[in-house]
Amino acid sequence: MHLALWAAVRGGRIPAVRHPHVLFVPALVWLAYAAWEWLVLVKSPEANIRVDCLIIWPLLALLTLWAAVRAFRS
């Protein structure tokens, strides 16, 4: 979603965005998180209680919110 929004802004389909490059950051972080989740699933499929998500999810949420506000603030 973030990557598609970034591409739409960079392509000129969504005008009046001051900082379109900021949208690329959460896209990369979400991609890294997906790779991390896949790695955990492959290496330890029995891990059903994970403390790392208590740190990762709020950071992802804050980064996503920050990027959206920063990109569309006039």
Backbone atoms as SQL, in Angstrom:
CREATE TABLE atoms (id INTEGER PRIMARY KEY, chain TEXT, resi INTEGER, resn TEXT, atom TEXT, x REAL, y REAL, z REAL);
INSERT INTO atoms VALUES
  (1, 'A', 1, 'MET', 'N', 0.823, -1.177, 0.000),
  (2, 'A', 1, 'MET', 'CA', 0.000, 0.000, 0.000),
  (3, 'A', 1, 'MET', 'C', 0.877, 1.255, 0.000),
  (4, 'A', 2, 'HIS', 'N', 1.875, 1.286, 0.864),
  (5, 'A', 2, 'HIS', 'CA', 2.742, 2.460, 0.940),
  (6, 'A', 2, 'HIS', 'C', 3.537, 2.636, -0.341),
  (7, 'A', 3, 'LEU', 'N', 3.992, 1.542, -0.886),
  (8, 'A', 3, 'LEU', 'CA', 4.766, 1.621, -2.119),
  (9, 'A', 3, 'LEU', 'C', 3.899, 2.108, -3.275),
  (10, 'A', 4, 'ALA', 'N', 2.658, 1.652, -3.338),
  (11, 'A', 4, 'ALA', 'CA', 1.747, 2.105, -4.391),
  (12, 'A', 4, 'ALA', 'C', 1.415, 3.586, -4.233),
  (13, 'A', 5, 'LEU', 'N', 1.216, 4.029, -2.994),
  (14, 'A', 5, 'LEU', 'CA', 0.950, 5.446, -2.755),
  (15, 'A', 5, 'LEU', 'C', 2.163, 6.287, -3.120),
  (16, 'A', 6, 'TRP', 'N', 3.344, 5.819, -2.752),
  (17, 'A', 6, 'TRP', 'CA', 4.575, 6.537, -3.104),
  (18, 'A', 6, 'TRP', 'C', 4.709, 6.638, -4.623),
  (19, 'A', 7, 'ALA', 'N', 4.439, 5.538, -5.338),
  (20, 'A', 7, 'ALA', 'CA', 4.551, 5.544, -6.801),
  (21, 'A', 7, 'ALA', 'C', 3.525, 6.489, -7.425),
  (22, 'A', 8, 'ALA', 'N', 2.316, 6.533, -6.859),
  (23, 'A', 8, 'ALA', 'CA', 1.288, 7.430, -7.383),
  (24, 'A', 8, 'ALA', 'C', 1.676, 8.890, -7.176),
  (25, 'A', 9, 'VAL', 'N', 2.252, 9.181, -6.040),
  (26, 'A', 9, 'VAL', 'CA', 2.684, 10.557, -5.768),
  (27, 'A', 9, 'VAL', 'C', 3.847, 10.933, -6.674),
  (28, 'A', 10, 'ARG', 'N', 4.814, 10.044, -6.807),
  (29, 'A', 10, 'ARG', 'CA', 5.984, 10.326, -7.655),
  (30, 'A', 10, 'ARG', 'C', 5.589, 10.434, -9.124),
  (31, 'A', 11, 'GLY', 'N', 4.559, 9.704, -9.525),
  (32, 'A', 11, 'GLY', 'CA', 4.122, 9.750, -10.912),
  (33, 'A', 11, 'GLY', 'C', 3.272, 10.958, -11.244),
  (34, 'A', 12, 'GLY', 'N', 2.908, 11.746, -10.247),
  (35, 'A', 12, 'GLY', 'CA', 2.114, 12.942, -10.482),
  (36, 'A', 12, 'GLY', 'C', 0.625, 12.718, -10.445),
  (37, 'A', 13, 'ARG', 'N', 0.183, 11.538, -10.061),
  (38, 'A', 13, 'ARG', 'CA', -1.249, 11.265, -10.011),
  (39, 'A', 13, 'ARG', 'C', -1.915, 11.926, -8.801),
  (40, 'A', 14, 'ILE', 'N', -1.159, 12.145, -7.736),
  (41, 'A', 14, 'ILE', 'CA', -1.678, 12.826, -6.548),
  (42, 'A', 14, 'ILE', 'C', -0.876, 14.118, -6.403),
  (43, 'A', 15, 'PRO', 'N', -1.488, 15.255, -6.706),
  (44, 'A', 15, 'PRO', 'CA', -0.740, 16.511, -6.672),
  (45, 'A', 15, 'PRO', 'C', -0.622, 17.084, -5.256),
  (46, 'A', 16, 'ALA', 'N', 0.213, 18.079, -5.113),
  (47, 'A', 16, 'ALA', 'CA', 0.369, 18.885, -3.898),
  (48, 'A', 16, 'ALA', 'C', 0.873, 18.100, -2.696),
  (49, 'A', 17, 'VAL', 'N', 1.800, 17.207, -2.926),
  (50, 'A', 17, 'VAL', 'CA', 2.445, 16.501, -1.825),
  (51, 'A', 17, 'VAL', 'C', 3.845, 17.082, -1.692),
  (52, 'A', 18, 'ARG', 'N', 4.161, 17.578, -0.503),
  (53, 'A', 18, 'ARG', 'CA', 5.427, 18.277, -0.317),
  (54, 'A', 18, 'ARG', 'C', 6.620, 17.334, -0.237),
  (55, 'A', 19, 'HIS', 'N', 6.471, 16.208, 0.445),
  (56, 'A', 19, 'HIS', 'CA', 7.593, 15.294, 0.666),
  (57, 'A', 19, 'HIS', 'C', 7.209, 13.870, 0.246),
  (58, 'A', 20, 'PRO', 'N', 7.190, 13.580, -1.030),
  (59, 'A', 20, 'PRO', 'CA', 6.758, 12.238, -1.451),
  (60, 'A', 20, 'PRO', 'C', 7.753, 11.141, -1.104),
  (61, 'A', 21, 'HIS', 'N', 9.031, 11.494, -0.948),
  (62, 'A', 21, 'HIS', 'CA', 10.050, 10.485, -0.658),
  (63, 'A', 21, 'HIS', 'C', 9.872, 9.879, 0.729),
  (64, 'A', 22, 'VAL', 'N', 9.151, 10.548, 1.607),
  (65, 'A', 22, 'VAL', 'CA', 8.943, 10.044, 2.966),
  (66, 'A', 22, 'VAL', 'C', 8.072, 8.780, 2.941),
  (67, 'A', 23, 'LEU', 'N', 7.233, 8.634, 1.950),
  (68, 'A', 23, 'LEU', 'CA', 6.357, 7.471, 1.869),
  (69, 'A', 23, 'LEU', 'C', 7.114, 6.191, 1.526),
  (70, 'A', 24, 'PHE', 'N', 8.302, 6.332, 1.005),
  (71, 'A', 24, 'PHE', 'CA', 9.090, 5.160, 0.642),
  (72, 'A', 24, 'PHE', 'C', 9.682, 4.485, 1.885),
  (73, 'A', 25, 'VAL', 'N', 9.930, 5.263, 2.929),
  (74, 'A', 25, 'VAL', 'CA', 10.526, 4.730, 4.163),
  (75, 'A', 25, 'VAL', 'C', 9.635, 3.679, 4.832),
  (76, 'A', 26, 'PRO', 'N', 8.351, 3.970, 5.092),
  (77, 'A', 26, 'PRO', 'CA', 7.537, 2.919, 5.709),
  (78, 'A', 26, 'PRO', 'C', 7.339, 1.703, 4.798),
  (79, 'A', 27, 'ALA', 'N', 7.369, 1.917, 3.497),
  (80, 'A', 27, 'ALA', 'CA', 7.251, 0.769, 2.590),
  (81, 'A', 27, 'ALA', 'C', 8.425, -0.184, 2.771),
  (82, 'A', 28, 'LEU', 'N', 9.615, 0.371, 2.896),
  (83, 'A', 28, 'LEU', 'CA', 10.796, -0.472, 3.114),
  (84, 'A', 28, 'LEU', 'C', 10.774, -1.131, 4.492),
  (85, 'A', 29, 'VAL', 'N', 10.325, -0.404, 5.495),
  (86, 'A', 29, 'VAL', 'CA', 10.274, -0.967, 6.845),
  (87, 'A', 29, 'VAL', 'C', 9.239, -2.081, 6.930),
  (88, 'A', 30, 'TRP', 'N', 8.082, -1.898, 6.296),
  (89, 'A', 30, 'TRP', 'CA', 7.078, -2.961, 6.286),
  (90, 'A', 30, 'TRP', 'C', 7.588, -4.188, 5.520),
  (91, 'A', 31, 'LEU', 'N', 8.353, -3.966, 4.464),
  (92, 'A', 31, 'LEU', 'CA', 8.947, -5.078, 3.725),
  (93, 'A', 31, 'LEU', 'C', 9.951, -5.831, 4.596),
  (94, 'A', 32, 'ALA', 'N', 10.749, -5.104, 5.352),
  (95, 'A', 32, 'ALA', 'CA', 11.695, -5.741, 6.272),
  (96, 'A', 32, 'ALA', 'C', 10.953, -6.507, 7.366),
  (97, 'A', 33, 'TYR', 'N', 9.850, -5.958, 7.846),
  (98, 'A', 33, 'TYR', 'CA', 9.050, -6.647, 8.859),
  (99, 'A', 33, 'TYR', 'C', 8.448, -7.940, 8.299),
  (100, 'A', 34, 'ALA', 'N', 8.003, -7.905, 7.054),
  (101, 'A', 34, 'ALA', 'CA', 7.471, -9.118, 6.429),
  (102, 'A', 34, 'ALA', 'C', 8.548, -10.191, 6.315),
  (103, 'A', 35, 'ALA', 'N', 9.760, -9.783, 5.976),
  (104, 'A', 35, 'ALA', 'CA', 10.872, -10.738, 5.914),
  (105, 'A', 35, 'ALA', 'C', 11.169, -11.298, 7.297),
  (106, 'A', 36, 'TRP', 'N', 11.124, -10.457, 8.322),
  (107, 'A', 36, 'TRP', 'CA', 11.349, -10.899, 9.700),
  (108, 'A', 36, 'TRP', 'C', 10.291, -11.921, 10.117),
  (109, 'A', 37, 'GLU', 'N', 9.027, -11.647, 9.813),
  (110, 'A', 37, 'GLU', 'CA', 7.945, -12.569, 10.164),
  (111, 'A', 37, 'GLU', 'C', 8.119, -13.909, 9.456),
  (112, 'A', 38, 'TRP', 'N', 8.522, -13.866, 8.202),
  (113, 'A', 38, 'TRP', 'CA', 8.744, -15.109, 7.466),
  (114, 'A', 38, 'TRP', 'C', 9.880, -15.899, 8.094),
  (115, 'A', 39, 'LEU', 'N', 10.949, -15.199, 8.471),
  (116, 'A', 39, 'LEU', 'CA', 12.091, -15.858, 9.099),
  (117, 'A', 39, 'LEU', 'C', 11.700, -16.503, 10.430),
  (118, 'A', 40, 'VAL', 'N', 10.923, -15.826, 11.228),
  (119, 'A', 40, 'VAL', 'CA', 10.464, -16.387, 12.507),
  (120, 'A', 40, 'VAL', 'C', 9.579, -17.597, 12.248),
  (121, 'A', 41, 'LEU', 'N', 8.714, -17.513, 11.271),
  (122, 'A', 41, 'LEU', 'CA', 7.826, -18.631, 10.954),
  (123, 'A', 41, 'LEU', 'C', 8.619, -19.855, 10.494),
  (124, 'A', 42, 'VAL', 'N', 9.649, -19.646, 9.717),
  (125, 'A', 42, 'VAL', 'CA', 10.443, -20.756, 9.200),
  (126, 'A', 42, 'VAL', 'C', 11.346, -21.357, 10.274),
  (127, 'A', 43, 'LYS', 'N', 12.008, -20.496, 11.041),
  (128, 'A', 43, 'LYS', 'CA', 12.986, -20.977, 12.014),
  (129, 'A', 43, 'LYS', 'C', 12.359, -21.501, 13.304),
  (130, 'A', 44, 'SER', 'N', 11.246, -20.919, 13.727),
  (131, 'A', 44, 'SER', 'CA', 10.616, -21.369, 14.977),
  (132, 'A', 44, 'SER', 'C', 9.100, -21.335, 14.833),
  (133, 'A', 45, 'PRO', 'N', 8.539, -22.335, 14.163),
  (134, 'A', 45, 'PRO', 'CA', 7.087, -22.332, 13.942),
  (135, 'A', 45, 'PRO', 'C', 6.284, -22.515, 15.229),
  (136, 'A', 46, 'GLU', 'N', 6.899, -22.990, 16.301),
  (137, 'A', 46, 'GLU', 'CA', 6.174, -23.189, 17.550),
  (138, 'A', 46, 'GLU', 'C', 6.100, -21.914, 18.393),
  (139, 'A', 47, 'ALA', 'N', 6.701, -20.824, 17.930),
  (140, 'A', 47, 'ALA', 'CA', 6.689, -19.562, 18.680),
  (141, 'A', 47, 'ALA', 'C', 5.333, -18.884, 18.525),
  (142, 'A', 48, 'ASN', 'N', 4.474, -19.072, 19.519),
  (143, 'A', 48, 'ASN', 'CA', 3.150, -18.466, 19.437),
  (144, 'A', 48, 'ASN', 'C', 3.022, -17.249, 20.359),
  (145, 'A', 49, 'ILE', 'N', 3.889, -17.099, 21.332),
  (146, 'A', 49, 'ILE', 'CA', 3.905, -15.917, 22.190),
  (147, 'A', 49, 'ILE', 'C', 5.220, -15.193, 21.910),
  (148, 'A', 50, 'ARG', 'N', 5.108, -14.009, 21.312),
  (149, 'A', 50, 'ARG', 'CA', 6.322, -13.304, 20.886),
  (150, 'A', 50, 'ARG', 'C', 6.361, -11.908, 21.476),
  (151, 'A', 51, 'VAL', 'N', 7.426, -11.642, 22.201),
  (152, 'A', 51, 'VAL', 'CA', 7.597, -10.346, 22.849),
  (153, 'A', 51, 'VAL', 'C', 8.101, -9.305, 21.851),
  (154, 'A', 52, 'ASP', 'N', 8.775, -9.727, 20.804),
  (155, 'A', 52, 'ASP', 'CA', 9.312, -8.769, 19.832),
  (156, 'A', 52, 'ASP', 'C', 8.218, -7.948, 19.166),
  (157, 'A', 53, 'CYS', 'N', 7.029, -8.506, 19.040),
  (158, 'A', 53, 'CYS', 'CA', 5.926, -7.777, 18.415),
  (159, 'A', 53, 'CYS', 'C', 5.436, -6.617, 19.288),
  (160, 'A', 54, 'LEU', 'N', 5.680, -6.684, 20.589),
  (161, 'A', 54, 'LEU', 'CA', 5.305, -5.579, 21.473),
  (162, 'A', 54, 'LEU', 'C', 6.128, -4.329, 21.182),
  (163, 'A', 55, 'ILE', 'N', 7.286, -4.516, 20.609),
  (164, 'A', 55, 'ILE', 'CA', 8.140, -3.381, 20.249),
  (165, 'A', 55, 'ILE', 'C', 7.964, -3.022, 18.771),
  (166, 'A', 56, 'ILE', 'N', 7.904, -4.022, 17.919),
  (167, 'A', 56, 'ILE', 'CA', 7.872, -3.791, 16.474),
  (168, 'A', 56, 'ILE', 'C', 6.569, -3.125, 16.029),
  (169, 'A', 57, 'TRP', 'N', 5.428, -3.604, 16.476),
  (170, 'A', 57, 'TRP', 'CA', 4.146, -3.072, 15.997),
  (171, 'A', 57, 'TRP', 'C', 3.927, -1.606, 16.341),
  (172, 'A', 58, 'PRO', 'N', 4.184, -1.167, 17.583),
  (173, 'A', 58, 'PRO', 'CA', 4.032, 0.277, 17.832),
  (174, 'A', 58, 'PRO', 'C', 5.003, 1.134, 17.023),
  (175, 'A', 59, 'LEU', 'N', 6.220, 0.647, 16.816),
  (176, 'A', 59, 'LEU', 'CA', 7.170, 1.399, 15.995),
  (177, 'A', 59, 'LEU', 'C', 6.696, 1.504, 14.545),
  (178, 'A', 60, 'LEU', 'N', 6.166, 0.417, 14.014),
  (179, 'A', 60, 'LEU', 'CA', 5.631, 0.448, 12.648),
  (180, 'A', 60, 'LEU', 'C', 4.447, 1.405, 12.546),
  (181, 'A', 61, 'ALA', 'N', 3.580, 1.389, 13.541),
  (182, 'A', 61, 'ALA', 'CA', 2.414, 2.274, 13.532),
  (183, 'A', 61, 'ALA', 'C', 2.843, 3.735, 13.603),
  (184, 'A', 62, 'LEU', 'N', 3.781, 4.047, 14.483),
  (185, 'A', 62, 'LEU', 'CA', 4.256, 5.428, 14.600),
  (186, 'A', 62, 'LEU', 'C', 4.967, 5.889, 13.326),
  (187, 'A', 63, 'LEU', 'N', 5.781, 5.039, 12.749),
  (188, 'A', 63, 'LEU', 'CA', 6.481, 5.396, 11.520),
  (189, 'A', 63, 'LEU', 'C', 5.500, 5.628, 10.369),
  (190, 'A', 64, 'THR', 'N', 4.497, 4.792, 10.259),
  (191, 'A', 64, 'THR', 'CA', 3.496, 4.943, 9.206),
  (192, 'A', 64, 'THR', 'C', 2.710, 6.230, 9.383),
  (193, 'A', 65, 'LEU', 'N', 2.295, 6.510, 10.610),
  (194, 'A', 65, 'LEU', 'CA', 1.550, 7.740, 10.885),
  (195, 'A', 65, 'LEU', 'C', 2.419, 8.967, 10.623),
  (196, 'A', 66, 'TRP', 'N', 3.672, 8.931, 11.066),
  (197, 'A', 66, 'TRP', 'CA', 4.579, 10.049, 10.849),
  (198, 'A', 66, 'TRP', 'C', 4.775, 10.320, 9.356),
  (199, 'A', 67, 'ALA', 'N', 4.955, 9.256, 8.578),
  (200, 'A', 67, 'ALA', 'CA', 5.185, 9.432, 7.141),
  (201, 'A', 67, 'ALA', 'C', 3.956, 10.010, 6.456),
  (202, 'A', 68, 'ALA', 'N', 2.777, 9.555, 6.848),
  (203, 'A', 68, 'ALA', 'CA', 1.550, 10.075, 6.233),
  (204, 'A', 68, 'ALA', 'C', 1.361, 11.551, 6.565),
  (205, 'A', 69, 'VAL', 'N', 1.577, 11.917, 7.804),
  (206, 'A', 69, 'VAL', 'CA', 1.420, 13.318, 8.198),
  (207, 'A', 69, 'VAL', 'C', 2.476, 14.178, 7.511),
  (208, 'A', 70, 'ARG', 'N', 3.697, 13.711, 7.482),
  (209, 'A', 70, 'ARG', 'CA', 4.794, 14.468, 6.884),
  (210, 'A', 70, 'ARG', 'C', 4.599, 14.641, 5.377),
  (211, 'A', 71, 'ALA', 'N', 4.085, 13.631, 4.711),
  (212, 'A', 71, 'ALA', 'CA', 3.929, 13.699, 3.259),
  (213, 'A', 71, 'ALA', 'C', 2.790, 14.642, 2.840),
  (214, 'A', 72, 'PHE', 'N', 1.701, 14.622, 3.588),
  (215, 'A', 72, 'PHE', 'CA', 0.519, 15.367, 3.148),
  (216, 'A', 72, 'PHE', 'C', 0.305, 16.676, 3.893),
  (217, 'A', 73, 'ARG', 'N', 1.226, 17.039, 4.782),
  (218, 'A', 73, 'ARG', 'CA', 1.095, 18.313, 5.485),
  (219, 'A', 73, 'ARG', 'C', 1.485, 19.432, 4.532),
  (220, 'A', 74, 'SER', 'N', 0.659, 20.458, 4.506),
  (221, 'A', 74, 'SER', 'CA', 0.932, 21.573, 3.577),
  (222, 'A', 74, 'SER', 'C', 1.645, 22.703, 4.266);
